[in-house]
Amino acid sequence: MSKGMKWGLGLVVVLAAAGAAAAKARSGEKATEVRIESVEKRDLVASVTASGQVQPVTKVDVAADISGRIVRLAVKEGEIVKRGQFLLEIDPAQYQAAVQRSEAAVASARASEAQAKANLQQATRTYERSLEIQKTNAALISVESLEQLKTAVEVNTALLESASQNAAQSAASLREARSNLSRTTIMAPMAGKITRLAVEQGETAVPGTFNRDAAILLTISDLSAFETKVKVDETDVARISLGDSALIQIDAFPDTTFTGRVVEISNSAVRAAGATTTSSEQAIDYEVTIQLMNPPNETRPDFSATAKIVTDQRTAVLTIPIIALTVRENEAIAADTAGIPGQTKQREVGKKDVEGVFIVGADNKVTFRPVKVGIAGDKYFEVIDGLKDAEKIVGGTYQAIRELKDGALVKEPKVDKKPAAGAKT
């Protein structure tokens, strides 16, 4: 073989090797950078967080039942009052006059009743005498006269009944007038602190027939016990039970956490003011009442609060990061109907999502594995089935997990070990 042929063959071999290397590089799979974590045992606490306001357990809104000008106001906001203590007085003049009119009406009705009773007695005696005479001598009293006398008795009986009813009606009107007069003087229905005073002396009190808020004069609260009412979404309220413990953060005391207990869960959703129907876009919330166990003395009504209600707890259970759990379509259902004519719609309807994680193999390739999870903590899910302790899974990032597929090659990002500028080596 000549020297030129040897050089030509060598060049062909080199080019072939270079081409193979280039083809391999082109066909090689690029590894996706992910965060790899181990399945570990942890203690989990499942909770529901909601916000609301602090309110006294017992409070009374004192409202006006009648209208009138406030002529006396004996209390101030923030004052401590006792049960039965005088609070304010509404001008009683017109109600006193109404009582006097009713008393006069009662007297007149009773007089009319007495007169009707006397007329009935006279008519009855006249009829009875005439009846006796007619029995002894029928010629002295005609049948027509006797019938007229009997009719007079019946008429007077009806008049007496009417007068009696009028007297009862007048007596009822008098009781109503006296009741209205008594309502002009308002006493404290309970002991407590006046936490709201909505009126001043000289203002006009109005009854709350159509607007209850406008009728409220003041609010008395028992500040010895507080509760917070929070709104919980419909997806979370089913996990809450009476007696569940809660940690409460009050905005006015940012450095202190208070304990509480669920004492009431509403049976119907909280509707916004003026809402008549529930649309699909409207948030459905339920009111949950939590009683505070250790409120400070400085607590006031309407303080903003955030409650973390503990719904469940687990000790030393297998866990995975919440971000690691992903959802994939159940390809088995699609495979079962693949290639069968007329089954496309059925396959679409029958699609079922499967929750799982990506397992990292020894070759750094991932495999999707279905996982059954239990309660959720702040950062981790409880693993009920599908994983073993110390198995490696893809724990992030969220975007990387969304785009991963079975067989994909993964790697952990390189950690820059170079010292920061200015650092001592």
ChimeraX attribute file (.defattr): number of C-alpha atoms within 10 A of each C-alpha:
attribute: neighborCount
match mode: 1-to-1
recipient: residues
	/A:1	5
	/A:2	6
	/A:3	7
	/A:4	9
	/A:5	10
	/A:6	11
	/A:7	10
	/A:8	10
	/A:9	11
	/A:10	12
	/A:11	12
	/A:12	12
	/A:13	11
	/A:14	11
	/A:15	12
	/A:16	12
	/A:17	12
	/A:18	12
	/A:19	12
	/A:20	12
	/A:21	12
	/A:22	12
	/A:23	11
	/A:24	11
	/A:25	11
	/A:26	10
	/A:27	9
	/A:28	9
	/A:29	11
	/A:30	12
	/A:31	13
	/A:32	17
	/A:33	15
	/A:34	21
	/A:35	18
	/A:36	19
	/A:37	18
	/A:38	18
	/A:39	18
	/A:40	17
	/A:41	16
	/A:42	16
	/A:43	14
	/A:44	22
	/A:45	17
	/A:46	20
	/A:47	24
	/A:48	19
	/A:49	17
	/A:50	19
	/A:51	18
	/A:52	20
	/A:53	18
	/A:54	24
	/A:55	24
	/A:56	21
	/A:57	17
	/A:58	15
	/A:59	18
	/A:60	18
	/A:61	18
	/A:62	19
	/A:63	19
	/A:64	23
	/A:65	16
	/A:66	17
	/A:67	17
	/A:68	21
	/A:69	16
	/A:70	20
	/A:71	16
	/A:72	16
	/A:73	16
	/A:74	10
	/A:75	16
	/A:76	16
	/A:77	14
	/A:78	13
	/A:79	12
	/A:80	15
	/A:81	21
	/A:82	13
	/A:83	11
	/A:84	12
	/A:85	15
	/A:86	17
	/A:87	18
	/A:88	19
	/A:89	20
	/A:90	26
	/A:91	19
	/A:92	19
	/A:93	11
	/A:94	13
	/A:95	21
	/A:96	16
	/A:97	13
	/A:98	19
	/A:99	20
	/A:100	15
	/A:101	16
	/A:102	21
	/A:103	19
	/A:104	14
	/A:105	19
	/A:106	21
	/A:107	15
	/A:108	15
	/A:109	22
	/A:110	20
	/A:111	14
	/A:112	19
	/A:113	21
	/A:114	15
	/A:115	15
	/A:116	21
	/A:117	19
	/A:118	14
	/A:119	18
	/A:120	21
	/A:121	15
	/A:122	15
	/A:123	20
	/A:124	19
	/A:125	13
	/A:126	16
	/A:127	21
	/A:128	15
	/A:129	11
	/A:130	18
	/A:131	19
	/A:132	12
	/A:133	14
	/A:134	16
	/A:135	12
	/A:136	10
	/A:137	10
	/A:138	12
	/A:139	10
	/A:140	11
	/A:141	16
	/A:142	11
	/A:143	12
	/A:144	9
	/A:145	12
	/A:146	17
	/A:147	13
	/A:148	12
	/A:149	19
	/A:150	18
	/A:151	14
	/A:152	19
	/A:153	21
	/A:154	15
	/A:155	15
	/A:156	20
	/A:157	19
	/A:158	14
	/A:159	19
	/A:160	21
	/A:161	15
	/A:162	16
	/A:163	21
	/A:164	19
	/A:165	15
	/A:166	19
	/A:167	21
	/A:168	15
	/A:169	15
	/A:170	22
	/A:171	19
	/A:172	14
	/A:173	19
	/A:174	21
	/A:175	15
	/A:176	15
	/A:177	22
	/A:178	18
	/A:179	13
	/A:180	20
	/A:181	21
	/A:182	15
	/A:183	18
	/A:184	23
	/A:185	16
	/A:186	18
	/A:187	17
	/A:188	19
	/A:189	17
	/A:190	17
	/A:191	17
	/A:192	22
	/A:193	19
	/A:194	22
	/A:195	21
	/A:196	19
	/A:197	16
	/A:198	13
	/A:199	15
	/A:200	15
	/A:201	14
	/A:202	14
	/A:203	12
	/A:204	16
	/A:205	22
	/A:206	19
	/A:207	17
	/A:208	16
	/A:209	11
	/A:210	8
	/A:211	10
	/A:212	13
	/A:213	12
	/A:214	15
	/A:215	23
	/A:216	22
	/A:217	18
	/A:218	20
	/A:219	19
	/A:220	26
	/A:221	24
	/A:222	19
	/A:223	20
	/A:224	13
	/A:225	16
	/A:226	23
	/A:227	22
	/A:228	28
	/A:229	23
	/A:230	22
	/A:231	20
	/A:232	23
	/A:233	17
	/A:234	13
	/A:235	9
	/A:236	15
	/A:237	18
	/A:238	11
	/A:239	15
	/A:240	19
	/A:241	17
	/A:242	13
	/A:243	14
	/A:244	17
	/A:245	22
	/A:246	24
	/A:247	19
	/A:248	24
	/A:249	19
	/A:250	23
	/A:251	13
	/A:252	13
	/A:253	14
	/A:254	8
	/A:255	8
	/A:256	10
	/A:257	13
	/A:258	16
	/A:259	18
	/A:260	24
	/A:261	21
	/A:262	22
	/A:263	15
	/A:264	15
	/A:265	19
	/A:266	13
	/A:267	9
	/A:268	10
	/A:269	16
	/A:270	14
	/A:271	15
	/A:272	12
	/A:273	6
	/A:274	6
	/A:275	8
	/A:276	8
	/A:277	8
	/A:278	12
	/A:279	9
	/A:280	7
	/A:281	6
	/A:282	10
	/A:283	13
	/A:284	18
	/A:285	20
	/A:286	20
	/A:287	21
	/A:288	23
	/A:289	23
	/A:290	29
	/A:291	25
	/A:292	23
	/A:293	14
	/A:294	12
	/A:295	19
	/A:296	12
	/A:297	8
	/A:298	8
	/A:299	18
	/A:300	16
	/A:301	16
	/A:302	12
	/A:303	15
	/A:304	16
	/A:305	19
	/A:306	20
	/A:307	26
	/A:308	18
	/A:309	25
	/A:310	20
	/A:311	20
	/A:312	17
	/A:313	13
	/A:314	16
	/A:315	10
	/A:316	11
	/A:317	15
	/A:318	23
	/A:319	27
	/A:320	25
	/A:321	22
	/A:322	16
	/A:323	17
	/A:324	22
	/A:325	23
	/A:326	18
	/A:327	15
	/A:328	16
	/A:329	12
	/A:330	15
	/A:331	12
	/A:332	11
	/A:333	15
	/A:334	18
	/A:335	11
	/A:336	11
	/A:337	15
	/A:338	12
	/A:339	10
	/A:340	9
	/A:341	7
	/A:342	9
	/A:343	13
	/A:344	14
	/A:345	8
	/A:346	12
	/A:347	16
	/A:348	11
	/A:349	8
	/A:350	13
	/A:351	14
	/A:352	16
	/A:353	12
	/A:354	16
	/A:355	17
	/A:356	19
	/A:357	26
	/A:358	26
	/A:359	22
	/A:360	23
	/A:361	15
	/A:362	8
	/A:363	9
	/A:364	16
	/A:365	18
	/A:366	22
	/A:367	19
	/A:368	20
	/A:369	16
	/A:370	19
	/A:371	18
	/A:372	15
	/A:373	18
	/A:374	14
	/A:375	18
	/A:376	21
	/A:377	20
	/A:378	12
	/A:379	11
	/A:380	21
	/A:381	24
	/A:382	25
	/A:383	21
	/A:384	15
	/A:385	12
	/A:386	12
	/A:387	21
	/A:388	14
	/A:389	12
	/A:390	12
	/A:391	13
	/A:392	20
	/A:393	26
	/A:394	29
	/A:395	23
	/A:396	19
	/A:397	14
	/A:398	15
	/A:399	10
	/A:400	16
	/A:401	21
	/A:402	13
	/A:403	9
	/A:404	18
	/A:405	15
	/A:406	12
	/A:407	15
	/A:408	17
	/A:409	20
	/A:410	23
	/A:411	16
	/A:412	13
	/A:413	11
	/A:414	7
	/A:415	6
	/A:416	7
	/A:417	6
	/A:418	8
	/A:419	9
	/A:420	9
	/A:421	6
	/A:422	6
	/A:423	7
	/A:424	6
	/A:425	6
